[in-house]
Amino acid sequence: MGTTSPEANPALADPVAEGRRVVESADAAGIVMRLLGGVAVFLQAPGARPLLHREVRDIDVVTPRGSKRAVAALLQSLGYVEDEVFNAFHGAHRLLYVDVEHERKLDVFVGVFTMCHEIPIAARLNREPLTVPLAELLLTKLQIVQLNERDERDIYNLCYHHEIGAGGLEAELIAELCARDWGLWRTCQGTIERCRSDLSGYELGDGDRALIDDRLKRLWATIDAAPKSSKWRWRAKVGERVRWYEEPEEEAAGD
């Protein structure tokens, strides 16, 4: 890959447009990279206009293991500056770069998505041209323990714009992952319950609210009905006496 001057290839002010630029530049360079986070939710809405708008502050991407050197060269050519301290501590699974001009972070997950829970995310990166598949995208939101309004809006947008099932939000895949991991199952349970409860606080039409609630209800029914592994059943006996999730550092929290 050539060494393009960052000054000749500056980052775009709009994070959604910039996320697309980064992934398309990676594709042109032969690097597999896909978006997640708020930018991905926007791009998965018709016309990149989700039902519920929210501010997008940062850009999150995932890339397979073995591509860190190529990713570093690409991002440098696109005008990004490496956070050397963060990368020295977390570089095996996470890389952080900064768009100084727009005071924006670009977070790179390497091979796996790990925040409150670990989500295997690299195996299906070729399913979508710009983002991770919808099921994985939704699961990266459902796995959040300390949910905020931005996360709720992302979940509502995904459930509004996409049907539950094949070709949309693959509930069976989410259920399969939760059936192996009681902690992930428990967090998803809490997140879905909270999202259904909080729906009334958003300015939505009755039909839109009912649609989102129905899809969340159906999603949970599929998750809960899936046959559970012996590891899941053993961990379920321990329950909440032992913490079942990790607490990501504030700096490492995604968008």
HELIX and SHEET records of a PDB file:
HELIX    1   1 PRO A    6  ALA A    8  5                                   3    
HELIX    2   2 PRO A   15  ALA A   28  1                                  14    
HELIX    3   3 GLY A   37  LEU A   43  1                                   7    
HELIX    4   4 PRO A   46  ALA A   48  5                                   3    
HELIX    5   5 LYS A   68  SER A   77  1                                  10    
HELIX    6   6 GLU A   84  HIS A   90  1                                   7    
HELIX    7   7 LEU A  125  ARG A  127  5                                   3    
HELIX    8   8 LEU A  134  LEU A  142  1                                   9    
HELIX    9   9 GLU A  149  HIS A  161  1                                  13    
HELIX   10  10 ALA A  171  ARG A  180  1                                  10    
HELIX   11  11 TRP A  182  ASP A  198  1                                  17    
HELIX   12  12 LEU A  199  GLY A  201  5                                   3    
HELIX   13  13 ASP A  206  ALA A  225  1                                  20    
HELIX   14  14 SER A  230  VAL A  238  1                                   9    
HELIX   15  15 GLY A  239  ARG A  241  5                                   3    
HELIX   16  16 GLU A  250  ALA A  252  5                                   3    
SHEET    1   A 5 ARG A  34  LEU A  36  0                                        
SHEET    2   A 5 ILE A  59  THR A  63 -1                                        
SHEET    3   A 5 ARG A 104  VAL A 110  1                                        
SHEET    4   A 5 ARG A  94  ASP A  99 -1                                        
SHEET    5   A 5 VAL A  81  GLU A  82 -1                                        
SHEET    1   B 2 PHE A 113  THR A 114  0                                        
SHEET    2   B 2 GLU A 118  ILE A 119 -1                                        
END                                                                             
